Amino acid sequence: MAVREAIPSLREADTEQKVSSFAKALFLGEIHDELVFPWPSPEADEQARIRDLNARLREYCAENYDPRRIEEERWIPDETLRELGEIGVMGLYVDERHGGQGLSQTGYARVFETIGEIDATLAIVLGVHQSIGYKGISLFGSDEQKDRWLPDLATGRKFAAFALTEPRAGSDAYEIQTRAVRQPDGAWVLNGEKRYIGNGSRADVLTVFARCEIDGRDKHIALLVEKGMDGFEVGERYDTMGLRGNDLRRLYFKDVRVPPENVLGEEGDGFRVAMQILNNGRIGLGTGSVGATKKLLDLTIGHVKERQQFGQPLADFELVQDKVGWMVSYLFGLEAMTYLTCGLVDAGVPDYSLESAICKVSGTEFLWYAANRSLQLAGGQGYLRSEPWEKVVRDIRIFPIFEGANDVLRAFIALGGIKPVGEKLEGLGDIGLSDPIGSIGVLVDYVADRARREVRPDRIGMAHEELSGHADAVSDQVKQLAGTTEKLLREHGKDVIRRQFQQKRLADIVADVFAQVAVLSRVSNIFEDQGVEASGQERFIADTFCSRAASRVRGNFDQVESNDDDRMSSLAKLAYKRGEYGYALFED
Ligand SMILES: Cc1cc2nc3c(=O)[nH]c(=O)nc-3n(C[C@H](O)[C@H](O)[C@H](O)COP(=O)(O)OP(=O)(O)OC[C@H]3O[C@@H](n4cnc5c(N)ncnc54)[C@H](O)[C@@H]3O)c2cc1C
């Protein structure tokens, strides 16, 4: 019997049993595989629309889009942007009533992958526009705000930006200094400065975050600032290493009067608005990394088959196969993980903050290492400006830094998982994890009704039986994750917040567990669709990916117990004290 038919998906079933977050539940030792099986796929008619959009986008860009010219001119020609808007890629997730394509998160991601394949600058300009620039209007806007802005934004007649970062508040975005003060007539007067803002001088509408006072308490507010408002000035443009077509600016707000109808979401709720937008945007960086790696892998395959050295194609050397094989297997896993996360969003799972952070961290780092390996295999040719690799490497270096630096996101992932465990443990429920990590990200509470749920599934039961070996191994890893998290909490208590070496291990473990689950879901679905016999390649990749991921997980668990963390901290502190490296080979 088909697995899919045997167990109805809880995504459509009894809401009482729903958990709010798949990844957070893993830290509790619970595997809610009803959320991740069967593998999510868009309906056939949406698939057809995605294919059509991708085909039109590729055809248009092949003729009209020149990444090098855009680098030189440092902006995408307005005509190109207008025509891209007409194709429909400026309003992918916006409903059709507001002039968009009405795609699901999965559909959005699939088209964005294609944009990522074409050019990283295009992905960032369009991503800043819709992934973060006007995403807030779509998520939190009133009907009036949606009617007023979405039709122009979704068709590219207007452009959007997202302005959070400031000189003194980067990773610690909670500490922004820009201030909004309420006026007697309900308007807000905005003063402050933002930096590193994409689409800075091009945007007609900017989602701007500021501090404010609500009922005597210090809060945040999200305001929609419009080009041309008195006191809003665009400052100098930054000269960047890559993404040179991205219009990165400093922005100044000097007594800018923002009318009450331009407040986005609840007054005082601005930080949550910002974090929710970024949660969503991070999935796009994950799937964009999938698209960019596919392009690099295709380039690499073509090159190593063609190029001969030592009397044979590069492709035949083991150390070349090591790199290509790694790229194929990891790409399959990353693709599974990012699209499974899209599926969670589409299914209405309320909290996907950990999953989206995992996609961002895993995707952007994999892309970085894949780009380096691809460039390595291209040899000297890879270093030439006339070739694609050097631009890719310059463009993507920022990915692990922006939309949440990966170090910060690892802490966010680990603490986001630790929090529900802390709440569950007797005597640790009041360790107050929320406040200190409030500045890393708003951690949505684990809202599962744990007390009333009798069954706490701790095994993967919905994977295809042919994959049961891997499913059992992952189930054991989840059990160990719960035990290790609990042990770390008992050992360190509140101080776990400062234990970043261990947080990194927990974050990497849960990412590898989630990726394995995603691969099992994806390949179970392939087995169901085309039969086990006919799916030998996918099975081989799944075996490879899961074995390697399991080995990384084991390594991380081992290091939780036995490590040289204290030595690393000591070396760093010693270096800070010396103020330099300073170990001379000889007096010179
Ligand atoms: C090309 C580009 C486009 C951008 N686009 C936008 C945009 O459109 N809108 C916008 O608002 N912002 C944008 N930014 C800003 C970007 O989001 C920030 O640069 C980023 O959040 C990091 O902040 P920071 O530069 O101040 O670095 P810092 O916060 O100073 O961090 C530097 C490094 O320190 C480490 N670190 C920081 N905190 C911790 C911690 N708690 N634990 C461990 N390590 C830590 C990390 O390695 C981090 O990379 C953009 C930046 C660039 C370069």
Ligand as a Chemical Component Dictionary entry (heavy atoms), coordinates in Angstrom:
data_LIG
# 
_chem_comp.id                   LIG 
_chem_comp.type                 NON-POLYMER 
_chem_comp.pdbx_formal_charge   0 
_chem_comp.three_letter_code    LIG 
# 
loop_
_chem_comp_atom.comp_id 
_chem_comp_atom.atom_id 
_chem_comp_atom.alt_atom_id 
_chem_comp_atom.type_symbol 
_chem_comp_atom.charge 
_chem_comp_atom.model_Cartn_x 
_chem_comp_atom.model_Cartn_y 
_chem_comp_atom.model_Cartn_z 
_chem_comp_atom.pdbx_ordinal 
LIG C1  C1  C 0 25.611 43.996 -0.099 1  
LIG C2  C2  C 0 24.832 44.246 1.139  2  
LIG C3  C3  C 0 23.447 44.372 1.073  3  
LIG C4  C4  C 0 22.709 44.659 2.227  4  
LIG N1  N1  N 0 21.371 44.903 2.122  5  
LIG C5  C5  C 0 20.684 45.336 3.214  6  
LIG C6  C6  C 0 19.347 45.793 3.082  7  
LIG O1  O1  O 0 18.788 45.826 1.978  8  
LIG N2  N2  N 0 18.698 46.219 4.206  9  
LIG C7  C7  C 0 19.300 46.222 5.439  10 
LIG O2  O2  O 0 18.658 46.608 6.406  11 
LIG N3  N3  N 0 20.580 45.802 5.589  12 
LIG C8  C8  C 0 21.293 45.373 4.506  13 
LIG N4  N4  N 0 22.612 44.994 4.626  14 
LIG C9  C9  C 0 23.240 44.995 5.936  15 
LIG C10 C10 C 0 23.522 43.583 6.464  16 
LIG O3  O3  O 0 22.318 42.958 6.800  17 
LIG C11 C11 C 0 24.508 43.695 7.638  18 
LIG O4  O4  O 0 25.769 44.012 7.083  19 
LIG C12 C12 C 0 24.558 42.414 8.452  20 
LIG O5  O5  O 0 23.382 42.269 9.200  21 
LIG C13 C13 C 0 25.754 42.384 9.408  22 
LIG O6  O6  O 0 25.803 43.549 10.177 23 
LIG P1  P1  P 0 27.178 44.349 10.293 24 
LIG O7  O7  O 0 27.678 44.572 8.928  25 
LIG O8  O8  O 0 26.967 45.516 11.163 26 
LIG O9  O9  O 0 28.168 43.316 10.988 27 
LIG P2  P2  P 0 28.327 43.025 12.594 28 
LIG O10 O10 O 0 27.003 42.976 13.243 29 
LIG O11 O11 O 0 29.343 43.988 13.101 30 
LIG O12 O12 O 0 28.905 41.580 12.560 31 
LIG C14 C14 C 0 30.179 41.250 11.982 32 
LIG C15 C15 C 0 30.461 39.780 12.205 33 
LIG O13 O13 O 0 30.607 39.526 13.600 34 
LIG C16 C16 C 0 30.149 38.243 13.937 35 
LIG N5  N5  N 0 29.062 38.359 14.940 36 
LIG C17 C17 C 0 28.205 39.382 15.132 37 
LIG N6  N6  N 0 27.376 39.130 16.163 38 
LIG C18 C18 C 0 27.722 37.913 16.644 39 
LIG C19 C19 C 0 27.224 37.068 17.676 40 
LIG N7  N7  N 0 26.170 37.421 18.448 41 
LIG N8  N8  N 0 27.818 35.879 17.869 42 
LIG C20 C20 C 0 28.851 35.476 17.111 43 
LIG N9  N9  N 0 29.347 36.210 16.102 44 
LIG C21 C21 C 0 28.786 37.410 15.856 45 
LIG C22 C22 C 0 29.625 37.629 12.617 46 
LIG O14 O14 O 0 30.659 36.849 12.038 47 
LIG C23 C23 C 0 29.355 38.837 11.748 48 
LIG O15 O15 O 0 29.442 38.534 10.362 49 
LIG C24 C24 C 0 23.374 44.741 3.483  50 
LIG C25 C25 C 0 24.762 44.595 3.549  51 
LIG C26 C26 C 0 25.486 44.394 2.396  52 
LIG C27 C27 C 0 26.992 44.345 2.490  53 
# 
loop_
_chem_comp_bond.comp_id 
_chem_comp_bond.atom_id_1 
_chem_comp_bond.atom_id_2 
_chem_comp_bond.value_order 
_chem_comp_bond.pdbx_ordinal 
LIG C1  C2  SING 1  
LIG C2  C3  SING 2  
LIG C2  C26 DOUB 3  
LIG C3  C4  DOUB 4  
LIG C4  N1  SING 5  
LIG C4  C24 SING 6  
LIG N1  C5  DOUB 7  
LIG C5  C6  SING 8  
LIG C5  C8  SING 9  
LIG C6  O1  DOUB 10 
LIG C6  N2  SING 11 
LIG N2  C7  SING 12 
LIG C7  O2  DOUB 13 
LIG C7  N3  SING 14 
LIG N3  C8  DOUB 15 
LIG C8  N4  SING 16 
LIG N4  C9  SING 17 
LIG N4  C24 SING 18 
LIG C9  C10 SING 19 
LIG C10 O3  SING 20 
LIG C10 C11 SING 21 
LIG C11 O4  SING 22 
LIG C11 C12 SING 23 
LIG C12 O5  SING 24 
LIG C12 C13 SING 25 
LIG C13 O6  SING 26 
LIG O6  P1  SING 27 
LIG P1  O7  DOUB 28 
LIG P1  O8  SING 29 
LIG P1  O9  SING 30 
LIG O9  P2  SING 31 
LIG P2  O10 DOUB 32 
LIG P2  O11 SING 33 
LIG P2  O12 SING 34 
LIG O12 C14 SING 35 
LIG C14 C15 SING 36 
LIG C15 O13 SING 37 
LIG C15 C23 SING 38 
LIG O13 C16 SING 39 
LIG C16 N5  SING 40 
LIG C16 C22 SING 41 
LIG N5  C17 SING 42 
LIG N5  C21 SING 43 
LIG C17 N6  DOUB 44 
LIG N6  C18 SING 45 
LIG C18 C19 SING 46 
LIG C18 C21 DOUB 47 
LIG C19 N7  SING 48 
LIG C19 N8  DOUB 49 
LIG N8  C20 SING 50 
LIG C20 N9  DOUB 51 
LIG N9  C21 SING 52 
LIG C22 O14 SING 53 
LIG C22 C23 SING 54 
LIG C23 O15 SING 55 
LIG C24 C25 DOUB 56 
LIG C25 C26 SING 57 
LIG C26 C27 SING 58 
# 
